[in-house]
Amino acid sequence: MILNFRIFPILMILLLLCISCSTTKNISKNELESYDVLNSITQKQKSGKIYYLTINNMYDKTDLSKYINPKFLDFPLCINNSINPANIFEESDFEYIKKQFNELQIIKIRKPLIKHKSAITKIKGKNETSFMTFPIVFKNGNYAIYYSESRYGGEFSLLKKEGEKWEKICSTLLWIE
């Protein structure tokens, strides 16, 4: 009987370890990179929250992939004027990103992989909730792009990996209220 009380805590710890490991067990390298981007976004979220389900390519009857082209993704709103998005994108990048946008699925954001869990919500309050696509990482893991929308507008955001952090470098508005 005393032996059972000593074994029980050890078994509980092992069980918890198995459960926590299973969260990342069936996840690809690309998904892990996208979760790194999500963690950067949630860390910098100043107000509002991100809805726990991502949006897909056909959001609100709009085919987002049709905007993935050199003319539209010139990213006029860059943080630093020295950034020239034309020097970032090649034709193959547009093809890859467009293909990825066409394949986007609605997925549930895995909260155990999010460091700032309070930035994720299940409440669809239009005033303070943002809806976004799952980030698409490209250029050997050095850049990422995603679409986000809130009550006041929708935009594509371009991020660059700086060391271990993702920094938003440019955005382009799709619509504004």
PEKA-V159187 format. One record per residue. N is the residue number from 1. BURIAL is 1 if it has 24 or more other ideal C-beta (glycine too) atoms within 12 Angstrom, else 0. Layout:
# PEKA-V159187
N;BURIAL  N;BURIAL
This chain:
# PEKA-V159187
1;0  2;0  3;0  4;0  5;0  6;0  7;0  8;0  9;0  10;0  11;0  12;0  13;0  14;0  15;0  16;0  17;0  18;0  19;0  20;0  21;0  22;0  23;0  24;0  25;0  26;0  27;0  28;0  29;0  30;0  31;1  32;0  33;1  34;1  35;1  36;1  37;1  38;1  39;1  40;1  41;1  42;1  43;0  44;0  45;1  46;0  47;0  48;1  49;1  50;1  51;1  52;1  53;1  54;1  55;1  56;1  57;1  58;0  59;1  60;0  61;0  62;0  63;0  64;1  65;1  66;0  67;1  68;1  69;0  70;0  71;0  72;0  73;1  74;0  75;1  76;0  77;0  78;1  79;0  80;0  81;0  82;0  83;1  84;0  85;1  86;0  87;0  88;1  89;1  90;0  91;0  92;0  93;1  94;1  95;0  96;1  97;1  98;1  99;0  100;1  101;1  102;0  103;0  104;1  105;0  106;0  107;0  108;0  109;1  110;1  111;0  112;0  113;1  114;1  115;0  116;0  117;0  118;0  119;1  120;1  121;1  122;0  123;0  124;0  125;0  126;0  127;0  128;0  129;1  130;1  131;1  132;1  133;1  134;1  135;1  136;1  137;1  138;1  139;1  140;0  141;0  142;0  143;1  144;1  145;1  146;1  147;1  148;1  149;1  150;1  151;0  152;0  153;0  154;1  155;1  156;1  157;1  158;1  159;1  160;1  161;1  162;0  163;0  164;0  165;0  166;1  167;1  168;1  169;1  170;1  171;1  172;1  173;0  174;1  175;0  176;0  177;0
